[in-house]
């Protein structure tokens, strides 16, 4: 169950990163809906990480949390055309995904 919570809280990390970007996107003006989404998702993400760390070692939990967040944030950025899906970027993201899976396997 802790691993599922960790993956979900890592997913919320991607949500808050995208919401943070959208909060300040409109010519320096803050937008309220993305700001509220940012606050809710960052709280949920941190709470899930803290909960998962009760049974998963801290280093492993944090690395997986960040890895999931990086993968999903990068995927979102490529889908929305904010970043280009170059071969190098895709190869390096595949490496991050392999490391996250590896940490689960050896845990």
C-alpha positions as CSV (number, residue, x, y, z in Angstrom):
1,X,0.0,0.0,0.0
2,X,2.9,2.4,0.8
3,X,4.2,2.0,-2.7
4,X,0.9,2.9,-4.2
5,X,0.7,6.0,-2.0
6,X,4.2,6.9,-3.0
7,X,3.4,6.6,-6.7
8,X,0.2,8.7,-6.3
9,X,2.1,11.4,-4.3
10,X,4.8,11.5,-7.0
11,X,2.0,12.0,-9.6
12,X,0.7,14.9,-7.5
13,X,4.2,16.4,-7.7
14,X,3.8,16.6,-11.5
15,X,0.4,18.2,-11.0
16,X,1.7,20.9,-8.7
17,X,4.7,21.6,-11.0
18,X,2.3,22.2,-13.9
19,X,-0.1,24.2,-11.8
20,X,2.8,26.4,-10.5
21,X,3.8,27.1,-14.1
22,X,0.3,28.0,-15.1
23,X,-0.1,30.3,-12.0
24,X,2.4,32.8,-13.3
25,X,1.9,32.3,-17.0
26,X,-0.3,35.3,-17.9
27,X,2.0,38.4,-18.3
28,X,3.1,38.4,-14.7
29,X,-0.4,38.2,-13.2
30,X,-1.2,35.5,-10.8
31,X,-4.1,33.3,-11.7
32,X,-6.2,32.0,-8.8
33,X,-7.4,28.5,-10.0
34,X,-3.9,27.2,-10.8
35,X,-2.7,28.6,-7.5
36,X,-5.3,26.8,-5.6
37,X,-4.6,23.6,-7.5
38,X,-0.9,24.1,-6.7
39,X,-1.6,24.4,-3.0
40,X,-3.9,21.4,-2.8
41,X,-1.6,19.2,-4.8
42,X,1.6,20.1,-3.0
43,X,-0.1,19.4,0.3
44,X,-1.4,16.1,-0.9
45,X,2.0,15.2,-2.5
46,X,3.9,16.0,0.7
47,X,1.4,14.1,2.9
48,X,1.6,11.0,0.7
49,X,5.4,11.1,0.7
50,X,5.4,11.4,4.5
51,X,3.0,8.6,4.8
52,X,5.0,6.3,2.5
53,X,8.2,7.1,4.4
54,X,6.8,5.4,7.4
55,X,7.5,2.0,5.8
56,X,9.8,2.7,2.9
57,X,13.4,3.9,3.6
58,X,13.7,7.7,3.2
59,X,16.3,7.7,0.4
60,X,14.3,5.2,-1.6
61,X,11.0,6.9,-1.1
62,X,12.4,10.3,-2.0
63,X,14.2,9.0,-5.1
64,X,11.0,7.3,-6.4
65,X,8.8,10.3,-5.5
66,X,11.1,12.6,-7.5
67,X,11.5,10.1,-10.3
68,X,7.8,9.7,-10.8
69,X,7.4,13.5,-10.7
70,X,10.1,14.1,-13.2
71,X,8.7,11.4,-15.6
72,X,5.2,12.8,-15.5
73,X,6.2,16.5,-15.6
74,X,8.4,15.9,-18.6
75,X,5.8,13.9,-20.4
76,X,3.2,16.6,-19.8
77,X,5.7,19.2,-21.1
78,X,6.3,17.2,-24.2
79,X,2.6,16.6,-24.8
80,X,1.9,20.3,-24.5
81,X,4.8,21.2,-26.8
82,X,6.6,23.1,-24.0
83,X,9.6,20.8,-24.6
84,X,10.7,18.8,-27.6
85,X,10.9,15.0,-27.3
86,X,14.4,14.6,-28.5
87,X,16.1,11.2,-28.6
88,X,18.5,12.2,-25.9
89,X,15.7,13.4,-23.6
90,X,13.7,10.2,-24.1
91,X,16.7,8.0,-23.5
92,X,17.5,9.8,-20.3
93,X,13.9,9.7,-19.1
94,X,13.9,6.0,-19.8
95,X,17.0,5.7,-17.6
96,X,15.2,7.5,-14.8
97,X,12.2,5.2,-15.1
98,X,14.5,2.1,-15.1
99,X,16.1,3.4,-11.9
100,X,12.7,3.9,-10.2
101,X,11.7,0.4,-11.1
102,X,15.1,-0.9,-9.9
103,X,14.6,0.8,-6.5
104,X,11.3,-1.0,-6.1
105,X,12.8,-4.3,-7.1
106,X,15.7,-4.1,-4.6
107,X,13.7,-2.6,-1.7
